[in-house]
């Protein structure tokens, strides 16, 4: 019996001499390649890492749609790990949790049920949580069955997975990304979906668009937790080069917590900063005596009111100075370093805003092209079968005779092809025809289907043959995604200039915010800016000359101090207190009103609520308000009270405030209605009321009409004019500039309160309404973009018709005085 060689015998040994340095280099490169391409970096087309893409795809394959029930997260993790991602359950679940966290992603892609963690705590185990796809995830995975992307084998070749998702919206810019690879890393900030889509459509229609043009649509990141971004220089650098940084701050308001207690109330925090971390840093700084002036800090966050971190300031300390210390010593101010590294054609690249949008749009154009080609092929196949079936139905008796006289199915198919000149596919389809399809109604249905298929084929052929039509289809689908999943901007952008380095400790004097005189402007396009008054200027002149305000008009101006209190009156009849201390200030003589901030964002107003005017809250004359239904009211300053927000007029259902201003007794109140009636009467005719009152009759408004303007003309006004713009209710807003007229205010006689007024403009043929009106000195008209529009010369008769305007006017105000 032959002996088997022992394992140690020379015939079983296989020894190779390998250079250690070469082996280590090769192994390390393989490891680095795997980390870079298979784990850490997102694809620039769909904005997903491989594990995220596999999770969304597998959940779609499992049928976990938003209209179906949640399933255990452990089941999702098991399916993904077993079929597509053999790297352990922990990283898969971590990625799943991140896709479901609303404070991590701007548009969450997974709908989680259960404890998916918080900014300060981790999630529950996957056996306790449940998940399903969120609606936006369907937009990322739609049309996968229409050959829109390439599929590749999984790790063992048993299953197929998409190489990239179709991505109906630019997910990489919208949700951002972060990851550490070998020798490189990525850190991308989330953005607003509506803004990103607008920029993408603009680049699609204007391929040579610059970064500056795109930034008109995407002014900066929009973080999931809101907050405030100060300074945009770093953002612009990142959009140009792919690398940059910006500083984020918490949204903090100074509130009166009690009769003698002031506090700092934090309602929004920087990106990925939790309240417990802030509290811990505050306690450490107070304990180390680096931070003074704080007596207590409490986290009053709940599900109903959201984040609310209350920091109580000791009596005698300036809250704004304490806040500056907090910004320097705690995470209430944080920085975000942008490093836009993503995979493009399998290679890691650093991309600016334009490049990111271009890569996505190229991908989306390819997706729509492949989908259209697939649909065209399927419709041609179906049309071919329908035409064959119509031939059979038209001569069904002979078809039946041919089939009955055939020996077998193969002979029947061959004879049908010869007799009726059919293809093999048509003949096979006829042989499978059910008797129920032989009715007259079925024939009508088939003819209608044939006509519809021909129409769809023609449309698809035109779409594939015209690049402009193809781009238009991509743009329409992007707009649809923005309409379906877009939300208003959460993060406030302040162009505060260069941001102080976090390590630089300011001098003690710099921490005290001087309560210096300033002037606050509300522009006609709804932006607010603060202009500091020169201490040595006569009558408190503005540092910035008037000529710098060339791209907007002013709706209201209030002289106050940096730490003073103002009131913003909204169209819902609310007065919101605010301080101009955090408003972007005019730096030197180079800032225009466009550098200000949107008033509705600064004041955190409700959806659809807009600021009508701003007023001082000192011992001033009464404030007059006019509504769309013709109601007028005056509220004395002493009736407003000290609350942060208060209702100062009880509006009837459907009514809203159209104008408001300080109105002393010697001033005149002016109404202008949509049927071109102007009424002026003395402010003294309206007695001041309490804030809970509903006002009194101001102007008589006929049925179907409304007030388009209400204002106050001071007694010392030198030469006020009346500006009216007429148009048609049958024309879409913004489609026709209409006609305008400028008349002297003195031309209009005063009448009693509650009457109908006098005609302010004669309508031309096709005109039936006043779209805009304004009364005051030095009128300035602007478009919806803030650009100046030309008005007709003053001096027209009060009841004359208007002159054609050279551009659509969005608002009317006055120049800075």
C-alpha positions in Angstrom: 0.0 0.0 0.0 1.7 3.3 -1.0 2.4 5.8 1.7 0.8 9.3 1.6 3.5 12.0 1.8 3.3 13.9 5.1 2.3 17.5 5.1 5.9 18.5 5.8 7.4 16.5 3.0 9.1 18.5 0.2 6.4 17.4 -2.3 3.7 19.3 -0.3 5.6 22.5 0.4 5.0 25.7 -1.6 7.2 28.5 -0.5 7.5 31.8 -2.3 9.9 34.6 -1.5 8.0 37.9 -1.5 9.4 41.3 -0.9 7.8 42.6 2.3 7.7 46.3 1.1 6.1 45.4 -2.2 3.5 43.1 -0.5 2.6 45.8 2.1 2.4 48.5 -0.6 0.0 46.3 -2.7 -2.1 45.3 0.2 -2.4 48.9 1.4 -3.4 50.1 -2.1 -6.1 47.5 -2.3 -7.4 48.5 1.2 -7.3 52.2 0.2 -9.1 51.5 -3.0 -11.8 49.6 -1.2 -12.3 52.4 1.3 -12.4 55.2 -1.2 -14.7 53.6 -3.8 -16.8 51.2 -1.8 -17.3 52.8 1.6 -16.4 56.4 2.4 -17.1 58.7 -0.6 -20.5 59.4 -2.2 -21.1 59.3 -5.9 -21.6 62.8 -7.4 -24.6 61.6 -9.4 -27.0 60.3 -6.7 -25.1 61.6 -3.7 -25.1 58.2 -2.0 -22.4 56.0 -0.6 -22.7 52.3 -1.6 -24.2 51.2 1.7 -26.8 54.0 1.5 -27.6 53.1 -2.1 -28.0 49.4 -1.2 -30.3 50.2 1.7 -32.7 52.3 -0.4 -32.6 49.8 -3.3 -33.3 46.8 -1.1 -36.1 48.6 0.8 -37.7 49.4 -2.5 -37.3 45.8 -3.6 -39.0 44.7 -0.3 -41.9 47.0 -1.1 -41.4 49.2 1.9 -43.3 52.2 0.4 -44.6 55.2 2.3 -48.2 53.9 2.0 -47.4 50.6 3.6 -46.6 49.6 7.2 -43.2 49.9 8.9 -41.1 46.7 9.3 -38.4 46.0 11.9 -35.1 47.7 11.1 -33.4 44.4 11.9 -35.2 42.8 8.9 -34.0 45.5 6.6 -30.4 45.2 7.9 -30.5 41.4 7.4 -31.8 41.7 3.8 -29.2 44.3 2.9 -26.3 42.4 4.6 -27.3 39.0 3.2 -27.8 40.1 -0.4 -25.8 43.2 -1.1 -23.5 44.5 1.7 -21.5 41.8 3.5 -19.7 44.2 5.9 -21.5 43.6 9.2 -24.9 44.7 10.6 -23.5 47.6 12.7 -22.4 49.9 9.8 -25.6 49.1 7.8 -27.8 50.1 10.8 -25.8 53.2 11.4 -26.3 54.2 7.8 -30.0 53.4 8.0 -30.4 55.6 11.1 -28.6 58.5 9.5 -31.0 58.3 6.5 -33.9 58.7 8.9 -32.7 61.5 11.2 -34.3 64.9 10.4 -31.5 66.8 12.2 -28.9 65.1 10.0 -30.4 65.2 6.6 -32.2 68.2 5.1 -34.6 65.8 3.3 -34.7 62.5 5.2 -35.0 59.4 3.0 -36.2 56.8 5.5 -39.3 57.1 7.6 -38.3 55.8 11.0 -40.6 54.7 13.8 -39.2 54.4 17.2 -36.1 55.8 18.9 -33.7 56.8 16.1 -31.5 58.9 18.4 -31.0 62.5 19.0 -28.2 65.0 18.8 -27.0 63.9 22.2 -27.9 60.3 22.3 -27.7 57.2 20.1 -30.6 55.2 18.6 -32.2 52.1 20.0 -31.2 48.7 18.8 -32.5 47.6 15.4 -34.8 45.0 17.0 -36.7 47.9 18.6 -37.0 50.3 15.7 -39.0 50.1 12.5 -38.5 51.7 9.1 -39.9 52.3 5.6 -39.0 54.5 2.7 -39.9 58.2 2.9 -41.6 59.8 -0.1 -38.4 61.5 -1.3 -36.7 58.1 -1.5 -39.2 57.0 -4.1 -38.0 59.9 -6.3 -34.4 58.6 -6.0 -35.4 55.0 -6.9 -38.2 55.6 -9.5 -38.0 54.0 -13.0 -35.3 51.4 -12.0 -37.3 48.9 -14.0 -37.1 50.9 -17.2 -33.3 50.4 -17.8 -32.4 53.9 -16.7 -29.1 52.9 -15.0 -26.7 50.0 -15.3 -26.9 47.1 -12.9 -23.9 45.3 -11.5 -23.5 41.9 -9.7 -23.5 41.8 -5.9 -20.5 40.5 -3.9 -21.2 36.8 -4.8 -22.8 37.2 -8.2 -26.2 35.9 -7.2 -28.1 39.2 -7.3 -28.0 42.4 -9.3 -27.8 45.9 -7.8 -27.9 49.4 -9.4 -24.5 51.0 -10.0 -26.2 54.4 -9.3 -29.8 55.5 -8.6 -31.8 57.6 -11.0 -32.1 60.4 -8.4 -34.9 62.8 -9.4 -33.3 65.6 -7.4 -29.7 66.6 -6.6 -29.4 64.6 -3.4 -25.7 65.3 -2.8 -26.2 69.0 -2.5 -29.5 68.7 -0.7 -28.5 66.3 2.0 -24.7 66.8 2.0 -22.3 64.0 2.9 -19.4 63.3 5.3 -16.8 60.5 5.3 -13.1 59.8 5.9 -11.3 57.7 3.3 -7.6 56.9 3.1 -5.7 60.1 2.4 -8.8 62.1 1.7 -12.1 63.1 3.3 -15.4 64.7 2.3 -17.6 67.1 4.2 -20.5 68.6 2.3 -23.2 70.9 3.8 -26.9 70.3 3.2 -28.9 72.8 1.1 -32.4 73.8 0.4 -34.1 71.6 -2.2 -36.1 74.4 -3.8 -33.0 76.6 -4.2 -30.8 73.8 -5.5 -33.4 72.8 -8.1 -33.8 76.5 -9.2 -30.0 76.7 -9.7 -30.0 73.3 -11.6 -32.7 74.5 -13.9 -30.9 77.8 -14.5 -27.7 75.9 -15.4 -29.7 73.6 -17.6 -31.1 76.5 -19.5 -27.9 78.6 -19.4 -24.9 76.2 -19.6 -22.4 79.1 -19.4 -23.8 80.4 -16.1 -21.2 81.5 -13.6 -21.0 80.7 -9.9 -22.1 84.2 -9.0 -25.3 83.7 -11.1 -25.9 80.3 -9.4 -25.5 81.9 -6.0 -28.5 84.1 -6.8 -30.5 80.9 -6.5 -28.3 79.1 -3.9 -27.0 81.8 -1.5 -25.7 79.3 1.0 -26.3 76.1 2.9 -29.6 75.4 4.6 -29.0 73.3 7.7 -31.6 70.9 9.0 -31.6 72.5 12.4 -31.8 76.1 11.2 -29.5 78.5 12.9 -27.7 81.5 11.5 -24.8 81.6 9.1 -22.6 84.7 9.5 -20.4 85.7 6.5 -20.6 84.3 3.0 -17.0 84.7 1.8 -16.1 81.2 2.8 -19.2 79.8 1.2 -18.5 81.6 -2.1 -14.9 80.2 -2.0 -16.3 76.7 -1.5 -18.7 77.1 -4.4 -15.9 78.2 -6.6 -13.1 75.8 -5.6 -14.8 73.0 -3.6 -13.1 74.0 -0.3 -14.1 76.7 2.2 -15.6 77.3 5.6 -18.4 79.2 7.2 -19.4 80.0 10.8 -22.8 79.1 12.2 -24.5 80.5 15.2 -27.5 79.5 17.3 -30.7 81.5 16.9 -30.9 83.4 20.2 -33.5 85.9 21.4 -33.3 88.1 24.4 -36.6 87.7 26.4 -38.1 89.0 29.6 -38.4 85.9 31.8 -40.0 87.8 34.7 -40.4 91.3 36.1 -36.7 91.6 36.9 -35.3 88.6 35.1 -33.8 88.6 31.5 -32.8 85.5 29.6 -31.3 84.3 26.4 -33.7 81.8 24.7 -32.0 79.5 22.2 -34.5 78.0 19.6 -32.1 76.8 17.0 -28.5 75.4 17.3 -25.6 75.0 14.8 -25.5 71.9 12.7 -25.2 68.6 14.7 -24.8 70.5 18.0 -27.1 69.2 20.8 -28.4 71.1 23.8 -26.7 68.8 26.3 -23.4 69.6 24.8 -24.1 73.3 25.1 -25.2 73.0 28.7 -22.1 71.0 29.6 -19.8 73.6 28.0 -21.6 76.5 29.8 -21.2 74.7 33.1 -17.5 74.1 32.5 -16.9 77.7 31.5 -18.8 79.0 34.6 -17.0 76.6 36.8 -13.6 77.7 35.4 -14.7 81.4 35.9 -14.2 82.1 32.2 -17.9 83.0 31.9 -19.8 85.3 34.2 -23.3 86.8 34.2 -25.2 83.5 34.1 -27.3 82.3 37.0 -29.1 79.3 35.4 -29.5 77.3 32.3 -32.4 75.0 31.6 -33.4 72.7 28.7 -37.2 73.2 28.1 -37.2 71.3 24.8 -40.4 69.2 24.1 -42.1 67.7 21.1 -44.8 70.4 21.0 -42.6 73.5 21.1 -39.3 72.1 19.8 -35.9 73.3 21.0 -36.0 75.8 23.8 -32.8 76.3 25.8 -33.2 79.1 28.4 -30.1 80.8 29.8 -30.9 83.2 32.7 -28.7 86.3 32.8 -27.9 87.8 36.2 -29.3 91.2 37.1 -27.0 94.0 36.0 -25.4 92.2 33.1 -25.9 93.1 29.5 -27.5 90.0 27.8 -25.8 90.9 24.5 -22.4 91.0 26.0 -23.0 87.7 27.8 -24.1 86.3 24.4 -20.8 87.3 22.9 -19.0 85.4 25.6 -21.2 82.4 24.9 -20.5 82.5 21.2 -16.8 82.4 21.9 -16.7 79.8 24.7 -19.5 77.4 23.8 -20.8 75.5 20.7 -23.5 78.2 20.3 -21.0 79.3 17.6 -19.4 76.6 15.5 -17.6 76.3 12.2 -18.2 74.1 9.2 -15.4 73.2 6.9 -16.6 72.4 3.4 -14.6 69.8 1.4 -16.6 68.8 -1.7 -15.0 65.5 -2.6 -17.1 63.0 -4.5 -16.7 60.2 -7.1 -17.0 61.3 -10.7 -16.6 58.5 -13.3 -15.1 56.4 -10.5 -12.4 58.9 -9.6 -12.4 61.1 -6.5 -12.6 64.8 -7.4 -13.0 68.1 -5.5 -16.0 69.9 -7.0 -17.4 73.4 -6.9 -21.1 74.3 -7.0 -21.2 74.5 -10.8 -19.4 71.2 -11.3 -21.6 69.4 -8.8 -24.7 70.6 -10.6 -23.2 69.8 -14.0 -22.4 66.2 -13.1 -25.9 65.7 -11.7 -27.6 67.2 -14.8 -25.5 65.1 -17.1 -26.6 62.0 -15.2 -30.2 63.1 -15.1 -30.2 63.7 -18.9 -28.8 60.2 -19.4 -31.5 58.8 -17.2 -34.4 60.5 -19.0 -32.8 59.6 -22.4 -32.6 55.9 -21.4 -36.0 55.9 -19.9 -37.5 57.4 -23.1 -35.7 54.9 -25.3 -37.0 52.1 -23.1 -40.6 53.4 -23.2 -40.3 53.9 -27.0 -39.2 50.3 -27.5 -42.0 48.9 -25.3 -44.7 51.0 -27.0 -43.5 50.0 -30.5 -43.6 46.3 -29.4 -47.1 46.8 -28.0 -48.3 48.7 -31.1 -47.0 45.8 -33.3 -49.1 43.3 -31.3 -52.2 45.5 -31.3 -52.0 46.0 -35.0 -51.8 42.2 -35.5 -54.7 41.6 -33.2 -56.8 44.1 -35.1 -56.1 42.2 -38.3 -57.3 39.0 -36.7 -60.5 40.5 -35.2 -61.4 42.1 -38.6 -61.3 38.7 -40.2 -61.8 36.4 -37.2 -63.8 33.7 -39.1 -60.9 33.0 -41.5 -58.5 33.1 -38.6 -60.5 30.5 -36.8 -60.7 28.4 -39.9 -56.9 28.5 -40.4 -56.4 27.5 -36.8 -59.0 24.6 -36.8 -57.6 23.2 -40.0 -54.0 23.1 -38.7 -52.5 19.9 -37.2 -50.6 21.6 -34.4 -49.7 25.0 -32.9 -46.6 25.3 -35.0 -48.4 24.8 -38.2 -51.2 27.2 -37.2 -48.6 29.9 -36.4 -46.9 29.4 -39.7 -50.1 29.5 -41.7 -51.3 32.6 -39.9 -48.0 34.4 -40.9 -48.4 33.3 -44.5 -52.2 34.1 -44.9 -52.4 37.4 -43.1 -48.8 38.6 -43.5 -48.0 38.6 -39.8 -44.8 38.4 -37.9 -44.0 35.5 -35.6 -44.8 37.6 -32.5 -48.1 38.7 -33.9 -49.1 35.2 -34.8 -48.2 33.9 -31.4 -50.2 36.7 -29.7 -53.3 35.8 -31.9 -53.0 32.1 -31.0 -53.2 33.1 -27.3 -56.2 35.3 -27.9 -59.1 34.8 -25.5 -62.7 34.5 -26.8 -63.7 37.5 -24.7 -61.6 39.7 -26.9 -63.8 39.0 -29.9 -66.5 41.5 -28.9 -67.2 44.7 -30.7 -66.3 46.7 -27.6 -62.9 45.1 -27.5 -62.2 46.1 -31.1 -63.1 49.8 -30.2 -60.7 49.5 -27.2 -57.9 48.2 -29.4 -58.3 50.9 -31.9 -58.2 53.6 -29.2 -55.1 51.9 -27.7 -53.5 51.9 -31.2 -54.1 55.6 -31.6 -52.8 56.4 -28.2 -49.7 54.3 -28.7 -49.0 56.1 -32.0 -49.4 59.5 -30.3 -47.0 58.5 -27.4 -44.5 57.1 -29.9 -44.5 60.3 -31.9 -44.0 62.3 -28.6 -41.1 60.1 -27.5 -39.5 60.3 -31.0 -39.7 64.1 -30.9 -38.3 64.1 -27.3 -35.3 61.9 -28.2 -34.6 63.9 -31.4 -34.6 67.3 -29.9 -32.1 68.2 -27.1 -34.1 71.3 -26.1 -37.2 69.1 -25.5 -35.1 66.7 -23.5 -33.7 69.4 -21.3 -37.2 70.8 -20.9 -38.4 67.4 -19.7 -35.6 67.2 -17.1 -36.4 70.7 -15.9 -40.1 69.9 -15.5 -39.3 66.8 -13.5 -36.9 68.8 -11.3 -39.6 71.4 -10.7 -42.0 68.7 -9.8 -39.6 67.2 -7.2 -39.1 70.6 -5.7 -42.8 71.2 -5.5 -43.4 67.8 -3.9 -40.6 67.7 -1.4 -39.4 71.3 -1.0 -39.7 73.2 2.2 -39.0 76.9 3.2 -35.4 77.8 4.1 -34.6 77.2 7.7 -31.1 78.7 8.1 -30.8 82.5 8.2 -27.9 84.0 6.1 -26.3 87.1 7.4 -23.6 88.8 5.3 -21.7 89.9 8.4 -18.3 90.2 6.7 -15.2 88.5 7.9 -15.8 86.3 11.0 -13.6 86.6 14.0 -11.4 83.6 14.5 -12.7 81.4 17.3 -9.3 81.4 19.0 -9.0 85.1 19.1 -10.1 86.5 22.5 -11.7 90.0 22.1 -10.9 92.8 24.3 -13.3 93.5 27.2 -14.4 96.8 25.6 -15.4 94.9 22.4 -17.7 92.6 24.3 -20.0 95.5 25.2 -22.3 96.3 22.4 -22.7 100.0 22.4 -26.3 101.2 22.4 -25.5 103.7 19.7 -28.0 105.6 17.4 -29.0 103.7 14.3 -31.6 103.7 11.6 -33.5 100.6 10.5 -34.8 100.3 7.0 -37.5 97.9 5.7 -37.3 97.6 1.9 -40.2 97.3 -0.5 -39.0 93.7 -1.2 -39.2 92.7 2.4 -35.6 93.0 3.6 -34.3 94.8 6.7 -30.9 96.4 7.3 -29.4 98.6 10.0 -27.5 101.8 9.2 -25.4 103.2 12.0 -25.6 107.0 12.5 -22.4 109.0 12.5 -21.8 110.5 15.9 -20.2 113.7 14.5 -22.7 114.1 11.6 -25.1 117.0 11.8 -28.6 115.8 12.8 -27.3 112.2 13.0 -26.4 111.6 9.4 -26.1 108.1 8.0 -22.7 106.6 7.4 -23.7 105.3 4.0 -24.7 107.9 1.5 -28.0 107.7 -0.3 -26.5 106.9 -3.6 -25.5 103.5 -2.4 -29.1 102.4 -2.0 -29.7 102.0 -5.8 -31.2 98.6 -6.0 -34.3 98.8 -3.8 -37.0 101.1 -2.4 -37.8 101.7 1.2 -41.1 100.9 2.8 -40.5 102.1 6.3 -37.7 103.8 8.3 -37.3 104.0 12.0 -34.7 105.9 14.1 -33.7 103.9 17.2 -30.6 102.5 19.0 -28.7 99.3 18.5 -30.2 97.7 21.5 -33.5 99.4 21.3 -36.8 97.7 20.6 -38.9 98.0 17.5 -42.2 96.4 16.4 -42.9 94.6 13.2 -46.5 94.6 12.1 -47.5 91.7 9.9 -50.4 91.2 7.5 -52.1 88.9 10.0 -52.5 91.8 12.5 -49.7 90.8 14.8 -47.0 93.0 16.3 -43.6 91.2 16.9 -41.0 92.9 19.1 -37.4 92.7 17.9 -34.1 94.4 18.5 -31.9 95.6 15.6 -28.7 94.4 17.3 -28.5 91.3 15.2 -29.5 92.9 11.9 -26.8 93.2 9.3 -25.3 96.6 9.7 -24.1 98.9 6.9 -20.3 98.5 7.0 -18.6 101.7 5.9 -20.0 103.0 2.6 -20.2 99.9 0.5 -23.4 98.0 1.4 -26.7 98.2 -0.4 -30.1 97.1 1.0 -29.7 93.8 -0.8 -27.1 93.0 1.8 -29.9 93.0 4.5 -31.8 90.0 5.7 -35.4 88.9 4.8 -37.7 90.2 7.5 -39.9 87.1 7.7 -36.8 84.9 8.3 -35.3 87.3 10.8 -38.5 87.3 12.8 -39.3 83.6 12.3 -42.8 84.4 11.0 -45.4 81.8 10.0 -45.8 80.4 6.5 -47.3 83.1 4.3 -47.0 85.8 6.9 -45.3 89.0 5.8 -44.1 92.2 7.4 -46.2 95.3 6.5 -44.1 97.9 8.3 -41.9 98.5 11.3 -42.7 101.1 14.0 -40.9 102.4 17.2 -42.2 101.2 20.5 -41.3 104.3 22.6 -43.8 106.9 23.7 -44.9 107.6 20.1 -48.2 108.7 18.6 -50.8 106.0 17.8 -50.2 103.5 15.1 -52.8 103.4 12.3 -53.7 100.2 10.4 -55.8 99.6 7.3 -57.1 96.3 6.1 -58.1 94.8 2.7 -61.8 95.1 3.7 -61.6 98.8 4.3 -61.3 98.7 8.1 -59.2 101.4 9.9 -57.8 101.4 13.4 -55.5 103.4 15.6 -53.7 101.8 18.5 -51.9 103.9 21.2 -48.4 102.9 22.0 -49.3 102.3 25.6 -51.9 99.7 24.6 -49.3 97.4 22.9 -47.9 96.1 26.2 -44.6 94.3 26.8 -45.2 90.8 25.3 -42.9 89.6 22.6 -45.8 88.9 20.2 -49.2 90.5 20.5 -52.4 90.8 18.3 -53.1 94.5 17.8 -56.3 94.2 15.6 -59.0 91.6 15.6 -59.4 90.7 11.9 -62.5 89.2 10.4 -62.2 86.0 8.5 -60.5 86.5 5.1 -59.3 90.0 6.0 -55.6 91.1 6.3 -53.6 94.2 7.1 -52.4 96.0 3.9 -50.6 99.0 5.5 -49.7 100.5 8.8 -47.7 103.5 10.1 -47.4 106.0 13.0 -50.3 108.4 12.7 -50.4 111.6 14.8 -53.7 113.5 15.0 -52.6 116.1 12.4 -51.7 113.5 9.8 -54.0 112.2 7.0 -55.0 108.6 6.4 -55.3 107.4 2.8 -57.0 104.3 1.3 -56.8 103.2 -2.4 -59.1 100.4 -3.6 -58.8 98.0 -6.5 -61.6 99.8 -8.4 -59.4 103.0 -8.4 -61.1 104.9 -5.6 -58.9 107.1 -3.3 -60.2 108.3 0.1 -58.2 110.7 2.4 -59.4 111.9 5.8 -57.9 113.2 9.0 -56.3 110.8 11.4 -58.1 112.6 14.2 -61.4 111.1 12.9 -60.2 107.7 14.1 -60.1 107.5 17.9 -57.4 105.2 19.3 -58.7 101.8 20.5 -57.4 98.9 22.6 -55.4 96.2 20.9 -58.2 93.7 21.1 -60.6 95.9 19.1 -61.5 95.3 15.5 -61.4 98.9 14.2 -64.0 100.9 12.4 -65.1 101.7 8.9 -62.4 103.4 6.9 -63.4 103.3 3.3 -66.5 101.8 1.6 -65.4 98.8 -0.6 -67.8 97.5 -3.2 -68.5 93.8 -3.6 -65.6 91.9 -5.2 -63.1 94.7 -4.6 -60.4 95.2 -2.0 -58.0 97.8 -0.6 -54.7 97.8 -2.4 -53.0 100.5 -0.3 -53.3 102.1 3.1 -50.9 104.8 4.3 -50.3 107.9 6.4 -49.3 111.3 4.9 -47.7 113.5 7.6 -48.8 117.1 8.0 -45.3 118.4 7.1 -45.1 116.4 3.8 -43.8 118.9 1.2 -45.1 117.5 -2.1 -46.6 114.0 -1.8 -47.8 112.2 -4.9 -50.2 109.4 -5.7 -48.8 106.5 -7.8 -51.3 104.0 -9.3 -50.8 101.0 -11.6 -53.7 99.5 -13.5 -54.0 96.1 -15.1 -56.4 93.2 -15.9 -57.6 90.4 -13.7 -57.7 88.2 -16.8 -53.9 88.4 -17.2 -51.5 86.2 -15.2 -49.6 88.3 -12.6 -46.2 89.4 -13.9 -47.2 88.8 -17.6 -48.2 92.4 -18.4 -46.6 95.6 -17.0 -49.9 97.5 -17.3 -50.2 101.3 -17.2 -49.2 103.7 -14.5 -49.9 107.3 -13.4 -48.3 109.8 -11.0 -50.6 112.6 -9.7 -50.2 115.3 -7.1 -51.8 114.3 -3.8 -53.3 117.8 -3.5 -55.5 117.0 -6.5 -57.6 114.6 -4.4 -60.2 116.3 -2.2 -60.6 115.0 1.4 -63.8 113.3 2.3 -65.4 111.8 5.4 -64.4 108.5 7.0 -66.5 105.6 5.8 -67.3 107.0 2.3 -66.2 105.8 -1.1 -63.6 108.3 -2.1 -62.9 109.7 -5.6 -61.6 108.1 -8.8 -57.8 107.9 -8.9 -57.3 106.5 -12.4 -59.4 105.9 -15.5 -59.2 102.4 -16.8 -58.3 101.8 -20.4 -59.9 99.1 -22.6 -58.9 95.7 -21.1 -58.1 97.1 -17.7 -60.4 96.4 -14.7 -58.3 96.7 -11.6 -55.6 98.6 -9.7 -52.8 96.2 -9.0 -50.6 98.7 -7.0 -50.9 102.1 -5.4 -48.7 104.2 -3.2 -48.8 107.7 -1.7 -45.8 109.6 -0.4 -42.7 111.6 -1.4 -40.0 110.6 -3.8 -41.6 107.4 -5.2 -39.4 104.6 -6.3 -40.7 101.5 -8.1 -38.9 98.2 -8.1 -39.5 94.8 -9.7 -39.8 91.5 -7.7 -36.0 91.2 -7.9 -35.4 94.6 -6.3 -34.4 96.2 -9.6 -35.5 99.8 -10.3 -38.5 100.3 -12.7 -39.2 103.7 -14.3 -42.4 105.6 -13.4 -44.2 108.1 -15.6 -43.6 111.8 -15.0 -45.6 113.4 -12.2 -48.4 115.9 -12.9 -51.2 113.7 -14.4 -54.8 114.6 -13.6 -56.2 112.6 -10.8 -58.9 110.8 -12.9 -56.8 110.4 -16.1 -55.8 107.1 -17.6 -52.3 105.7 -17.2 -49.3 105.4 -19.5 -47.7 102.1 -20.5 -44.9 101.0 -18.2 -41.6 99.6 -19.4 -41.5 96.8 -16.9 -43.6 94.9 -14.3 -43.6 96.7 -11.0 -43.5 94.4 -7.9 -43.6 97.1 -5.2 -43.3 100.9 -4.7 -41.5 102.7 -1.9 -39.3 105.7 -1.4 -35.7 106.5 -1.6 -33.5 106.8 1.5 -33.6 110.2 3.1 
